[in-house]
Amino acid sequence: MKIGVIGAGILGLAVARELASSGAEVTVLDKESRVAAHQTGHNSGVVHAGIYYAPGSLKARLCRDGVAMLREYCAEHRLPYDEVGKLVIASTRAELPALRRIAERARENGVPGIVELDALGLREVEPFAVGAGAVHSPTTAITDFPAVARRLAEDVVAMGGAVRLSHPVRALSETASGVVVVAGRSRLRFDAVVSCAGLGTDRVAALAGAPGDVRIVPFRGEYRRLRGAARGLVRGLIYPVPDPRYPFLGVHLTRRIDGEVLVGPNAVMALAFEGYRWRDLSPGDLREILGWPGTWRMAGRNWRTGVREVYGSVAPDAFLTAARRYVPILGPADLEPAEGGVRAQAVGRDGRLLDDFAIDVHGRIVLVRNAPSPAATASLAIARHVVLTVPLG
Ligand SMILES: Cc1cc2nc3c(=O)[nH]c(=O)nc-3n(C[C@H](O)[C@H](O)[C@H](O)COP(=O)(O)OP(=O)(O)OC[C@H]3O[C@@H](n4cnc5c(N)ncnc54)[C@H](O)[C@@H]3O)c2cc1C
């Protein structure tokens, strides 16, 4: 069985490894010259414990399974994995009922060790943080997702597979017996293809003749980082109580495996699928993004939040103000700009953000349509799930 996997992010590589370990001959294709070039290499590096997700959803289930698999994988391959713990802080008493619901949901999702803390208790975990109360998840961890991706690629090759970089997929056609893929200058024939193309999902879906009912809208997440000694003010991960309507919003403080502490991200619509900066504007991409009715309906519904996030992007003190809510000792000299990332978020025709992971099967082609956070955390479990959908006949 010959299977092509599009995308050498953590998900495509995890899928390829899973397929190769079940005996398939796998070829991974990516347009970039290195693995983990997009979302996998531009994220917060948090191994989410599965606190917020709707119980019973794919996200809730695959995140918990994924944490266990990733922890074991990192231990086995001596990859960094540090349970620094996470505090979700209610900064006012008004947020305490929402905080209690978070603790209940975390327990329902099987997250171990969840503790509810008062204002004093939270300072024992994070001495420089303040708040009316907090939920502590001691097993939330940090890792180096690009390093995990590189190791997965090595596994694929060790199992007889191939990882072909600088191979943009330009055409896909299904025949009676397989799928022909044109990637770079190569023309390859597979029995089945799995697409894990992140920000390039819609283009691959269009090539497969399966445009679908959801489209990717790119959201740029911008960060700052703490400078010098200020890094010592944060031990682990400090998060706000999320707005259930926009769970990925809310500036947080994140210790990274390299010792940096990130502040962010915000979320503003990018002007290109790979629009890492305001000036990265692609008229073609923008036409596609704005040509999707869901983009306009989403903007219509959420314009107040959108305006706030854009303000947060351009106002010089917005990150500092957000961070000081939780760590008030921080000052203007403690923050400096850091590299950001672009999220691939699927949006329905009606403008709703698709919350759960989504996978579609179109003949011999499996399309991962929505794999936002915590998909890096859950990648090994998502891969096991995706492989069960691959048409092997
Ligand atoms: C700012 C930010 C913070 C995040 N924080 C976290 C976090 O802390 N924890 C967590 O678990 N998750 C987090 N995430 C989410 C996580 O990074 C993603 O869910 C995950 O990396 C998705 O992996 P992927 O392999 O699907 O996508 P990607 O890593 O984006 O890989 C897709 C690959 O497909 C390739 N590709 C696209 N089109 C083509 C084509 N036509 N031909 C060939 N190749 C193609 C691209 O080059 C790319 O390498 C965050 C994401 C962002 C952006």
The ligand as an SDF file (V2000), in Angstrom:
LIG
                    3D

 53 58  0  0  0  0  0  0  0  0999 V2000
    0.1040   31.1880   17.4570 C   0  0  0  0  0  0  0  0  0  0  0  0
   -0.2130   29.7440   17.6800 C   0  0  0  0  0  0  0  0  0  0  0  0
   -0.1090   29.1780   18.9640 C   0  0  0  0  0  0  0  0  0  0  0  0
   -0.4180   27.8320   19.1650 C   0  0  0  0  0  0  0  0  0  0  0  0
   -0.1730   27.2670   20.3810 N   0  0  0  0  0  0  0  0  0  0  0  0
   -0.3430   25.9210   20.5390 C   0  0  0  0  0  0  0  0  0  0  0  0
    0.0530   25.2700   21.7280 C   0  0  0  0  0  0  0  0  0  0  0  0
    0.6180   25.8940   22.6330 O   0  0  0  0  0  0  0  0  0  0  0  0
   -0.1890   23.9480   21.8660 N   0  0  0  0  0  0  0  0  0  0  0  0
   -0.7910   23.2030   20.8690 C   0  0  0  0  0  0  0  0  0  0  0  0
   -1.0170   22.0040   21.0580 O   0  0  0  0  0  0  0  0  0  0  0  0
   -1.1400   23.7920   19.7100 N   0  0  0  0  0  0  0  0  0  0  0  0
   -0.9020   25.1090   19.5060 C   0  0  0  0  0  0  0  0  0  0  0  0
   -1.1860   25.6990   18.3120 N   0  0  0  0  0  0  0  0  0  0  0  0
   -1.7850   24.8800   17.2520 C   0  0  0  0  0  0  0  0  0  0  0  0
   -0.7550   23.9740   16.5900 C   0  0  0  0  0  0  0  0  0  0  0  0
    0.4380   24.6600   16.2970 O   0  0  0  0  0  0  0  0  0  0  0  0
   -1.3780   23.4020   15.3060 C   0  0  0  0  0  0  0  0  0  0  0  0
   -2.6450   22.8770   15.6130 O   0  0  0  0  0  0  0  0  0  0  0  0
   -0.5260   22.2900   14.7130 C   0  0  0  0  0  0  0  0  0  0  0  0
    0.8210   22.7200   14.5650 O   0  0  0  0  0  0  0  0  0  0  0  0
   -1.0950   21.8560   13.3730 C   0  0  0  0  0  0  0  0  0  0  0  0
   -0.1460   21.0310   12.7500 O   0  0  0  0  0  0  0  0  0  0  0  0
   -0.2810   20.7420   11.1970 P   0  0  0  0  0  0  0  0  0  0  0  0
    0.7580   19.7350   10.8720 O   0  0  0  0  0  0  0  0  0  0  0  0
   -1.7190   20.4140   10.8940 O   0  0  0  0  0  0  0  0  0  0  0  0
   -0.0340   22.1430   10.4730 O   0  0  0  0  0  0  0  0  0  0  0  0
    1.3040   22.8890   10.0280 P   0  0  0  0  0  0  0  0  0  0  0  0
    2.3630   22.7890   11.0450 O   0  0  0  0  0  0  0  0  0  0  0  0
    0.8860   24.2560    9.6110 O   0  0  0  0  0  0  0  0  0  0  0  0
    1.7790   22.0510    8.7590 O   0  0  0  0  0  0  0  0  0  0  0  0
    1.1170   22.0940    7.5130 C   0  0  0  0  0  0  0  0  0  0  0  0
    2.1740   21.8550    6.4500 C   0  0  0  0  0  0  0  0  0  0  0  0
    1.5310   21.7210    5.1810 O   0  0  0  0  0  0  0  0  0  0  0  0
    2.4060   22.2600    4.1930 C   0  0  0  0  0  0  0  0  0  0  0  0
    1.6310   22.5350    2.9860 N   0  0  0  0  0  0  0  0  0  0  0  0
    0.5790   23.3620    2.8460 C   0  0  0  0  0  0  0  0  0  0  0  0
    0.1430   23.3620    1.5720 N   0  0  0  0  0  0  0  0  0  0  0  0
    0.9540   22.4960    0.8680 C   0  0  0  0  0  0  0  0  0  0  0  0
    1.0250   22.0850   -0.4860 C   0  0  0  0  0  0  0  0  0  0  0  0
    0.1540   22.5090   -1.4320 N   0  0  0  0  0  0  0  0  0  0  0  0
    1.9960   21.2060   -0.8550 N   0  0  0  0  0  0  0  0  0  0  0  0
    2.8900   20.7370    0.0720 C   0  0  0  0  0  0  0  0  0  0  0  0
    2.8700   21.1200    1.3660 N   0  0  0  0  0  0  0  0  0  0  0  0
    1.9030   21.9790    1.7650 C   0  0  0  0  0  0  0  0  0  0  0  0
    2.9520   23.5100    4.8690 C   0  0  0  0  0  0  0  0  0  0  0  0
    4.1780   23.9400    4.2740 O   0  0  0  0  0  0  0  0  0  0  0  0
    3.1390   23.0320    6.2970 C   0  0  0  0  0  0  0  0  0  0  0  0
    4.4680   22.5680    6.5420 O   0  0  0  0  0  0  0  0  0  0  0  0
   -0.8860   27.0420   18.0780 C   0  0  0  0  0  0  0  0  0  0  0  0
   -0.9610   27.6030   16.7940 C   0  0  0  0  0  0  0  0  0  0  0  0
   -0.5940   28.9160   16.5860 C   0  0  0  0  0  0  0  0  0  0  0  0
   -0.5800   29.4460   15.1970 C   0  0  0  0  0  0  0  0  0  0  0  0
  1  2  1  0
  2  3  1  0
  2 52  2  0
  3  4  2  0
  4  5  1  0
  4 50  1  0
  5  6  2  0
  6  7  1  0
  6 13  1  0
  7  8  2  0
  7  9  1  0
  9 10  1  0
 10 11  2  0
 10 12  1  0
 12 13  2  0
 13 14  1  0
 14 15  1  0
 14 50  1  0
 15 16  1  0
 16 17  1  0
 16 18  1  0
 18 19  1  0
 18 20  1  0
 20 21  1  0
 20 22  1  0
 22 23  1  0
 23 24  1  0
 24 25  2  0
 24 26  1  0
 24 27  1  0
 27 28  1  0
 28 29  2  0
 28 30  1  0
 28 31  1  0
 31 32  1  0
 32 33  1  0
 33 34  1  0
 33 48  1  0
 34 35  1  0
 35 36  1  0
 35 46  1  0
 36 37  1  0
 36 45  1  0
 37 38  2  0
 38 39  1  0
 39 40  1  0
 39 45  2  0
 40 41  1  0
 40 42  2  0
 42 43  1  0
 43 44  2  0
 44 45  1  0
 46 47  1  0
 46 48  1  0
 48 49  1  0
 50 51  2  0
 51 52  1  0
 52 53  1  0
M  END
$$$$
